[in-house]
Amino acid sequence: MPTVVLMRHGETPWNRDQRMQGWAPVPLSDRGHEQAAAAAEHVAASYDVDRIVSSDLLRTRETTERVRETLGDLPVTFERAWRERDIGVYQGLGYQEMLDRFPTFALGETAARAATEVPDGGESIVGMRSRVLTGWRTAVEESGTTLVVTHGGPIHQVLGHAKGMDATTAVLEHEQANCAVNEFEVDGESVTVQRENATPWADGLDVRTREGLEGGAE
């Protein structure tokens, strides 16, 4: 049966400073590189990875580079389907400012319940989900083990899809730490979540989620 492992990228300075990232070309922080290296060691010890698929944004590309240093020269495909939600004109604003001024597009419950709303220049949560599930359907067609390096929002929606949740519930019911590992076993149309938001590699490393904010992590 195919196995798909979804891993969130390492920490970025904008994660640390609580700023909306969307599609911004933000690199990993020093801590993010440490997280990616530690997570790669865990993945190498736990899975016989056949291929890597990655979001083509900078923070996932850099995470993938660190993973390949450990897993070896595996084939990699960079796909727009696995990008985080495009937050449009709100990219770069702080989480709290978004909650105070633009809650419909922030990270809290109000935004999750406005899953069809489209920010100027961006995309809705529902639109992001549709895009991500296109990438998911391609990944599950592959035999063996596929590692997907992506973002919190896409992971929430794949978890929700596997559990039969709509887009809003998927946001509200999940969180993802930096470089968290999520394992899915695929048997035809049946998908079983074997691991979720797992960070067994994080001995002594900070793996912050968005504390106090529903809506997950970019």
C-alpha positions as CSV (number, residue, x, y, z in Angstrom):
1,M,0.0,0.0,0.0
2,P,1.3,3.5,-0.8
3,T,2.5,5.6,2.1
4,V,2.5,9.4,2.0
5,V,4.3,11.4,4.7
6,L,3.6,15.1,4.9
7,M,6.1,17.3,6.7
8,R,5.8,21.0,7.4
9,H,8.7,23.2,6.7
10,G,11.1,24.5,9.4
11,E,10.7,27.8,11.2
12,T,11.2,31.1,9.4
13,P,11.8,34.5,10.8
14,W,8.2,35.4,10.0
15,N,6.9,32.4,11.9
16,R,9.0,33.6,14.9
17,D,7.7,37.2,14.5
18,Q,4.1,36.1,13.9
19,R,3.7,37.6,10.4
20,M,1.4,36.3,7.6
21,Q,3.6,34.5,5.0
22,G,1.3,33.2,2.3
23,W,3.5,33.0,-0.8
24,A,6.3,35.3,0.4
25,P,9.9,34.2,-0.3
26,V,10.9,33.9,3.3
27,P,13.9,31.7,4.1
28,L,14.4,29.4,7.1
29,S,15.8,30.8,10.3
30,D,18.8,29.1,11.9
31,R,16.4,27.2,14.1
32,G,14.4,26.2,11.1
33,H,17.6,24.7,9.5
34,E,18.2,22.8,12.8
35,Q,14.6,21.5,12.8
36,A,14.8,20.4,9.2
37,A,18.1,18.5,9.8
38,A,16.7,16.8,12.9
39,A,13.5,15.9,11.2
40,A,15.4,14.5,8.2
41,E,17.3,12.1,10.5
42,H,14.0,10.9,11.9
43,V,12.5,10.4,8.5
44,A,15.5,8.5,7.3
45,A,15.4,6.2,10.3
46,S,11.6,5.6,10.0
47,Y,10.8,5.4,6.3
48,D,12.3,4.0,3.1
49,V,11.5,7.1,1.1
50,D,11.2,6.6,-2.7
51,R,10.7,10.2,-3.8
52,I,10.1,13.8,-2.5
53,V,7.5,16.2,-3.6
54,S,7.8,19.8,-2.3
55,S,6.0,23.1,-2.4
56,D,8.0,25.4,-4.6
57,L,8.1,28.2,-2.1
58,L,11.5,29.2,-0.6
59,R,10.9,27.9,2.9
60,T,9.9,24.4,1.7
61,R,12.7,24.4,-0.9
62,E,15.3,25.0,1.9
63,T,13.7,22.4,4.1
64,T,13.8,19.9,1.2
65,E,17.5,20.7,0.6
66,R,18.3,19.8,4.3
67,V,16.2,16.6,4.0
68,R,18.1,15.5,0.9
69,E,21.4,16.0,2.6
70,T,20.4,13.1,4.9
71,L,18.2,11.0,2.6
72,G,20.4,11.2,-0.4
73,D,19.9,12.2,-4.0
74,L,16.2,11.2,-4.2
75,P,14.1,12.5,-7.1
76,V,12.4,15.7,-6.2
77,T,9.4,17.4,-7.8
78,F,8.5,21.0,-6.8
79,E,4.8,21.7,-7.2
80,R,2.6,24.8,-6.8
81,A,-0.2,22.6,-5.7
82,W,1.4,22.2,-2.3
83,R,1.8,25.9,-1.6
84,E,0.4,27.6,1.4
85,R,-2.8,29.7,1.0
86,D,-2.2,32.9,-1.0
87,I,-3.2,35.6,1.4
88,G,-2.9,38.4,-1.2
89,V,-2.6,41.9,0.1
90,Y,-2.4,40.8,3.7
91,Q,1.0,39.1,3.2
92,G,3.5,40.4,5.7
93,L,1.0,41.7,8.3
94,G,1.2,40.6,11.9
95,Y,-1.1,38.0,13.3
96,Q,-2.6,40.3,15.9
97,E,-3.1,43.2,13.4
98,M,-5.0,40.7,11.2
99,L,-7.2,39.6,14.1
100,D,-7.9,43.2,15.1
101,R,-8.4,44.7,11.6
102,F,-9.1,41.9,9.1
103,P,-10.4,38.9,11.1
104,T,-12.0,37.4,8.0
105,F,-8.5,36.6,6.7
106,A,-6.6,36.1,9.9
107,L,-5.8,32.8,11.6
108,G,-8.6,32.5,14.1
109,E,-12.1,31.0,14.1
110,T,-13.7,33.9,12.2
111,A,-11.4,33.2,9.2
112,A,-11.9,29.5,9.4
113,R,-15.7,30.0,9.2
114,A,-15.3,32.3,6.2
115,A,-13.6,29.6,4.2
116,T,-15.1,30.8,0.9
117,E,-14.0,34.4,1.2
118,V,-11.3,35.5,-1.1
119,P,-8.7,38.2,0.0
120,D,-7.8,40.8,-2.6
121,G,-5.1,39.2,-4.7
122,G,-5.3,35.9,-2.9
123,E,-7.4,32.7,-2.7
124,S,-10.0,31.3,-0.3
125,I,-9.4,28.4,2.1
126,V,-11.8,26.3,-0.1
127,G,-9.8,27.3,-3.2
128,M,-6.5,26.3,-1.5
129,R,-8.0,23.0,-0.4
130,S,-9.1,22.1,-4.0
131,R,-5.6,22.9,-5.2
132,V,-3.9,20.9,-2.5
133,L,-6.2,17.9,-3.0
134,T,-5.2,17.8,-6.7
135,G,-1.6,17.4,-5.5
136,W,-2.7,14.8,-3.0
137,R,-4.4,12.7,-5.6
138,T,-1.3,12.7,-7.7
139,A,0.8,11.6,-4.7
140,V,-1.4,8.7,-3.7
141,E,-1.1,7.2,-7.2
142,E,2.6,6.5,-6.6
143,S,3.7,3.2,-5.1
144,G,6.1,3.0,-2.2
145,T,6.7,6.0,0.1
146,T,6.3,9.6,-0.9
147,L,7.6,12.4,1.3
148,V,5.8,15.7,0.8
149,V,7.3,18.9,2.2
150,T,4.6,21.5,2.5
151,H,2.9,24.0,4.9
152,G,0.5,23.9,7.8
153,G,-2.6,24.9,5.8
154,P,-2.3,22.2,3.2
155,I,-1.6,19.5,5.9
156,H,-4.7,20.6,7.8
157,Q,-6.8,20.1,4.7
158,V,-5.3,16.7,3.8
159,L,-6.0,15.6,7.4
160,G,-9.5,16.9,7.1
161,H,-10.0,15.2,3.8
162,A,-8.9,11.9,5.2
163,K,-11.2,12.3,8.2
164,G,-14.2,13.4,6.2
165,M,-14.1,17.0,7.5
166,D,-15.1,20.1,5.5
167,A,-12.5,22.9,5.0
168,T,-13.6,24.9,8.1
169,T,-13.5,22.0,10.5
170,A,-10.1,20.9,9.1
171,V,-8.7,24.3,10.0
172,L,-10.3,24.4,13.5
173,E,-9.4,20.8,14.5
174,H,-5.7,20.7,13.6
175,E,-2.4,22.3,14.3
176,Q,1.1,21.7,13.0
177,A,4.5,22.3,14.6
178,N,7.5,23.2,12.5
179,C,8.7,20.1,10.7
180,A,5.9,18.0,12.2
181,V,5.5,14.6,10.5
182,N,2.1,13.2,9.4
183,E,1.8,9.6,8.0
184,F,-1.0,8.4,5.8
185,E,-1.6,4.8,4.6
186,V,-3.5,4.5,1.4
187,D,-5.5,1.5,0.4
188,G,-7.5,2.3,-2.7
189,E,-10.1,4.9,-1.7
190,S,-9.4,4.3,2.0
191,V,-6.9,6.6,3.8
192,T,-5.8,5.9,7.3
193,V,-3.9,8.6,9.4
194,Q,-1.2,6.7,11.1
195,R,0.7,9.7,12.7
196,E,-0.3,13.3,13.1
197,N,1.7,16.4,14.1
198,A,4.5,14.2,15.3
199,T,7.8,15.7,16.4
200,P,9.7,12.8,18.0
201,W,13.0,14.2,16.7
202,A,12.6,17.5,18.6
203,D,14.7,16.8,21.7
204,G,15.6,20.2,23.0
205,L,14.5,22.0,19.8
206,D,11.7,24.7,19.8
207,V,8.9,23.6,17.5
208,R,6.4,26.4,18.1
209,T,2.9,26.3,16.8
210,R,0.7,29.4,16.7
211,E,0.0,29.5,20.3
212,G,-3.5,30.8,21.1
213,L,-4.6,31.0,17.5
214,E,-6.8,28.4,15.8
215,G,-6.2,28.2,12.1
216,G,-2.9,26.4,12.0
217,A,0.5,27.3,10.7
218,E,1.8,28.6,7.4
